[in-house]
Amino acid sequence: MCRGGRVRIDGRRVTKSAATVRPGAVLTFPWHDRVVVARVLALAARRGPADLARTLYEDLSPPAPPKAAFQPAPDGLRPKGTGAPTKKQRRQIARLKGL
């Protein structure tokens, strides 16, 4: 992500993963379908468990928008890239088509 220029430290674009991060720095980067904003509170002396890592930063990200419930298209077709329908979705599509 750094090499691609998608990470920012205190608002400036970072292109190297070896960029210096200090306590108080604000990191911004894309994660799946949202943007993560985190403030570094402290640095660990060594690598440790995830529980310890969670105490070293503060998540400032806006809450993720709620996922919309599945609504089949009026013609019963699904958008490309959505994968195979679940059993519940297949029943909704069959009901829509009158099967």
C-alpha positions as a printed Julia matrix, in Angstrom:
99×3 Matrix{Float64}:
   0.0     0.0     0.0
   2.88    2.37    0.74
   4.56    1.69   -2.59
   1.29    2.53   -4.31
   1.07    5.86   -2.45
  -2.16    4.98   -0.67
  -0.86    5.56    2.89
  -0.64    9.0     4.48
   1.15   10.01    7.67
  -0.08   13.32    9.05
  -1.61   14.13    5.68
   1.51   13.59    3.57
   1.7    10.72    1.1
   4.16    7.95    1.98
   5.8     5.85   -0.72
   8.22    3.82    1.42
   7.21    1.31    4.08
  10.23    2.37    6.16
   8.75    5.82    6.82
   9.23    7.0    10.4
   6.15    6.92   12.61
   6.12    8.65   15.99
   3.55    8.75   18.8
   0.91   11.3    17.9
   1.14   10.64   14.15
  -2.13   10.12   12.28
  -2.17    7.33    9.69
  -4.75    7.25    6.9
  -5.16    4.33    4.49
  -7.87    2.49    2.55
  -9.06   -0.86    3.94
 -11.55   -2.85    1.84
 -14.48   -0.49    1.23
 -13.65    2.21    3.8
 -10.9     4.58    4.91
  -9.11    3.92    8.21
  -7.8     6.84   10.28
  -5.66    5.92   13.3
  -3.59    7.96   15.78
  -0.43    6.3    17.09
  -0.42    6.49   20.9
   2.83    4.64   21.61
   5.38    2.33   20.01
   6.11   -1.17   21.29
   9.66   -2.17   22.16
   9.18   -5.48   20.35
   6.61   -7.31   18.29
   3.83   -8.76   20.41
   0.26  -10.06   20.42
  -2.66   -8.31   18.75
  -4.21   -7.4    22.12
  -1.14   -5.33   22.95
  -1.08   -3.76   19.48
  -4.67   -2.53   19.9
  -3.62   -0.48   22.94
  -0.96    1.35   20.9
  -3.32    3.23   18.58
  -6.66    5.05   18.64
  -9.14    4.45   15.83
 -10.49    7.77   14.54
 -12.26    6.28   11.51
 -15.83    7.26   10.76
 -18.25    4.38   11.38
 -18.79    2.07    8.44
 -22.1     2.62    6.66
 -24.66   -0.13    7.31
 -24.83   -2.77    4.61
 -27.98   -2.66    2.55
 -30.2    -5.72    2.52
 -30.23   -7.73   -0.7
 -32.91   -6.59   -3.12
 -33.15   -8.53   -6.38
 -33.36   -6.39   -9.5
 -36.85   -6.11  -11.04
 -35.82   -8.45  -13.86
 -34.27  -10.98  -11.45
 -30.74  -10.45  -12.79
 -27.81   -9.9   -10.44
 -25.0    -7.39  -10.96
 -21.74   -8.86  -12.24
 -19.13   -9.58   -9.61
 -21.56  -10.26   -6.76
 -20.88  -13.99   -6.7
 -23.38  -16.82   -6.54
 -26.67  -16.07   -4.8
 -27.32  -17.54   -1.37
 -30.2   -19.94   -0.82
 -32.33  -17.11    0.57
 -31.51  -14.91   -2.44
 -32.35  -17.74   -4.88
 -35.77  -18.08   -3.24
 -36.34  -14.32   -3.52
 -35.41  -14.4    -7.21
 -37.65  -17.42   -7.86
 -40.53  -15.68   -6.04
 -39.94  -12.54   -8.12
 -40.02  -14.55  -11.34
 -43.16  -16.38  -10.22
 -41.52  -19.82  -10.09
